[in-house]
Amino acid sequence: MENIVTAKELAGCLKLTEATIYKLASRGELPGFKIGDSWRFDMDEILKLIQEVRKRTRNRKESGFLPPDASRESHSPEDSFKEPGRSGGQ
């Protein structure tokens, strides 16, 4: 059985607000699915996404694209889930 969690549970794991989880999921930036009006998330997919984001960040640092401490600067948590080249505005 898959490890399915609610938005509230995922928010606690990722140290984000539920509102951020809902926003990222509705934009397609966080893998999830709806059952009726409720969002659910497969933790295996979330963990894969985290690994991909870390790998992209590490590759950018190694290539000189980002300064060594760029990931520590004042970025919102959801910036980590955006695809390269996507703007923050709607």
Rosetta constraint file for C-alpha pairs under 8 A:
AtomPair CA 2 CA 42 HARMONIC 6.62 0.50
AtomPair CA 2 CA 43 HARMONIC 7.93 0.50
AtomPair CA 2 CA 44 HARMONIC 7.74 0.50
AtomPair CA 3 CA 42 HARMONIC 5.66 0.50
AtomPair CA 3 CA 43 HARMONIC 5.66 0.50
AtomPair CA 3 CA 44 HARMONIC 7.03 0.50
AtomPair CA 4 CA 40 HARMONIC 6.37 0.50
AtomPair CA 4 CA 41 HARMONIC 5.39 0.50
AtomPair CA 4 CA 42 HARMONIC 4.57 0.50
AtomPair CA 4 CA 43 HARMONIC 6.20 0.50
AtomPair CA 5 CA 9 HARMONIC 5.95 0.50
AtomPair CA 5 CA 10 HARMONIC 6.40 0.50
AtomPair CA 5 CA 40 HARMONIC 5.69 0.50
AtomPair CA 5 CA 41 HARMONIC 5.25 0.50
AtomPair CA 5 CA 42 HARMONIC 6.45 0.50
AtomPair CA 5 CA 43 HARMONIC 6.90 0.50
AtomPair CA 6 CA 10 HARMONIC 6.18 0.50
AtomPair CA 6 CA 38 HARMONIC 7.99 0.50
AtomPair CA 6 CA 39 HARMONIC 6.41 0.50
AtomPair CA 6 CA 40 HARMONIC 4.95 0.50
AtomPair CA 6 CA 41 HARMONIC 6.33 0.50
AtomPair CA 7 CA 11 HARMONIC 5.94 0.50
AtomPair CA 7 CA 18 HARMONIC 6.06 0.50
AtomPair CA 7 CA 21 HARMONIC 6.29 0.50
AtomPair CA 7 CA 22 HARMONIC 7.09 0.50
AtomPair CA 7 CA 39 HARMONIC 6.22 0.50
AtomPair CA 7 CA 40 HARMONIC 6.42 0.50
AtomPair CA 7 CA 41 HARMONIC 7.22 0.50
AtomPair CA 8 CA 12 HARMONIC 6.38 0.50
AtomPair CA 8 CA 18 HARMONIC 5.70 0.50
AtomPair CA 9 CA 13 HARMONIC 6.40 0.50
AtomPair CA 10 CA 14 HARMONIC 6.11 0.50
AtomPair CA 10 CA 21 HARMONIC 7.60 0.50
AtomPair CA 10 CA 41 HARMONIC 7.59 0.50
AtomPair CA 11 CA 15 HARMONIC 5.62 0.50
AtomPair CA 11 CA 16 HARMONIC 4.84 0.50
AtomPair CA 11 CA 17 HARMONIC 5.54 0.50
AtomPair CA 11 CA 18 HARMONIC 5.42 0.50
AtomPair CA 11 CA 21 HARMONIC 6.32 0.50
AtomPair CA 12 CA 16 HARMONIC 6.63 0.50
AtomPair CA 12 CA 17 HARMONIC 7.76 0.50
AtomPair CA 16 CA 20 HARMONIC 6.37 0.50
AtomPair CA 16 CA 21 HARMONIC 6.99 0.50
AtomPair CA 16 CA 77 HARMONIC 7.37 0.50
AtomPair CA 17 CA 21 HARMONIC 6.50 0.50
AtomPair CA 18 CA 22 HARMONIC 6.22 0.50
AtomPair CA 19 CA 23 HARMONIC 6.10 0.50
AtomPair CA 20 CA 24 HARMONIC 6.05 0.50
AtomPair CA 20 CA 78 HARMONIC 7.41 0.50
AtomPair CA 21 CA 25 HARMONIC 6.05 0.50
AtomPair CA 21 CA 30 HARMONIC 7.67 0.50
AtomPair CA 22 CA 26 HARMONIC 6.00 0.50
AtomPair CA 22 CA 39 HARMONIC 7.72 0.50
AtomPair CA 23 CA 27 HARMONIC 6.25 0.50
AtomPair CA 24 CA 28 HARMONIC 6.26 0.50
AtomPair CA 24 CA 29 HARMONIC 5.03 0.50
AtomPair CA 24 CA 30 HARMONIC 5.38 0.50
AtomPair CA 24 CA 78 HARMONIC 7.21 0.50
AtomPair CA 25 CA 29 HARMONIC 5.78 0.50
AtomPair CA 25 CA 30 HARMONIC 4.65 0.50
AtomPair CA 25 CA 31 HARMONIC 6.36 0.50
AtomPair CA 25 CA 32 HARMONIC 6.19 0.50
AtomPair CA 26 CA 30 HARMONIC 7.99 0.50
AtomPair CA 29 CA 81 HARMONIC 6.01 0.50
AtomPair CA 29 CA 82 HARMONIC 6.33 0.50
AtomPair CA 30 CA 46 HARMONIC 7.39 0.50
AtomPair CA 30 CA 49 HARMONIC 7.97 0.50
AtomPair CA 30 CA 81 HARMONIC 7.13 0.50
AtomPair CA 31 CA 41 HARMONIC 6.73 0.50
AtomPair CA 31 CA 42 HARMONIC 7.73 0.50
AtomPair CA 31 CA 45 HARMONIC 6.68 0.50
AtomPair CA 31 CA 46 HARMONIC 6.73 0.50
AtomPair CA 32 CA 39 HARMONIC 6.67 0.50
AtomPair CA 32 CA 40 HARMONIC 5.69 0.50
AtomPair CA 32 CA 41 HARMONIC 4.54 0.50
AtomPair CA 32 CA 42 HARMONIC 6.80 0.50
AtomPair CA 33 CA 39 HARMONIC 5.63 0.50
AtomPair CA 33 CA 40 HARMONIC 5.46 0.50
AtomPair CA 33 CA 41 HARMONIC 6.53 0.50
AtomPair CA 34 CA 38 HARMONIC 5.38 0.50
AtomPair CA 34 CA 39 HARMONIC 4.40 0.50
AtomPair CA 34 CA 40 HARMONIC 6.04 0.50
AtomPair CA 35 CA 39 HARMONIC 6.37 0.50
AtomPair CA 35 CA 40 HARMONIC 7.29 0.50
AtomPair CA 41 CA 45 HARMONIC 7.79 0.50
AtomPair CA 41 CA 46 HARMONIC 7.43 0.50
AtomPair CA 42 CA 46 HARMONIC 6.43 0.50
AtomPair CA 43 CA 47 HARMONIC 5.99 0.50
AtomPair CA 44 CA 48 HARMONIC 6.26 0.50
AtomPair CA 45 CA 49 HARMONIC 6.23 0.50
AtomPair CA 46 CA 50 HARMONIC 6.28 0.50
AtomPair CA 47 CA 51 HARMONIC 6.26 0.50
AtomPair CA 48 CA 52 HARMONIC 6.23 0.50
AtomPair CA 49 CA 53 HARMONIC 6.15 0.50
AtomPair CA 49 CA 81 HARMONIC 7.92 0.50
AtomPair CA 50 CA 54 HARMONIC 6.13 0.50
AtomPair CA 51 CA 55 HARMONIC 6.08 0.50
AtomPair CA 52 CA 56 HARMONIC 6.13 0.50
AtomPair CA 53 CA 57 HARMONIC 6.13 0.50
AtomPair CA 53 CA 80 HARMONIC 6.49 0.50
AtomPair CA 53 CA 81 HARMONIC 6.75 0.50
AtomPair CA 54 CA 58 HARMONIC 6.02 0.50
AtomPair CA 55 CA 59 HARMONIC 6.03 0.50
AtomPair CA 56 CA 60 HARMONIC 6.16 0.50
AtomPair CA 57 CA 61 HARMONIC 6.31 0.50
AtomPair CA 57 CA 71 HARMONIC 7.63 0.50
AtomPair CA 58 CA 62 HARMONIC 6.20 0.50
AtomPair CA 59 CA 63 HARMONIC 6.06 0.50
AtomPair CA 60 CA 64 HARMONIC 6.22 0.50
AtomPair CA 60 CA 65 HARMONIC 4.87 0.50
AtomPair CA 60 CA 66 HARMONIC 5.63 0.50
AtomPair CA 61 CA 65 HARMONIC 5.78 0.50
AtomPair CA 61 CA 66 HARMONIC 4.83 0.50
AtomPair CA 61 CA 67 HARMONIC 6.28 0.50
AtomPair CA 61 CA 68 HARMONIC 5.96 0.50
AtomPair CA 66 CA 70 HARMONIC 5.92 0.50
AtomPair CA 69 CA 73 HARMONIC 6.80 0.50
AtomPair CA 71 CA 75 HARMONIC 7.61 0.50
AtomPair CA 75 CA 79 HARMONIC 6.44 0.50
AtomPair CA 76 CA 80 HARMONIC 7.79 0.50
AtomPair CA 77 CA 81 HARMONIC 7.86 0.50
AtomPair CA 78 CA 82 HARMONIC 6.95 0.50
AtomPair CA 79 CA 88 HARMONIC 7.74 0.50
AtomPair CA 82 CA 86 HARMONIC 6.46 0.50
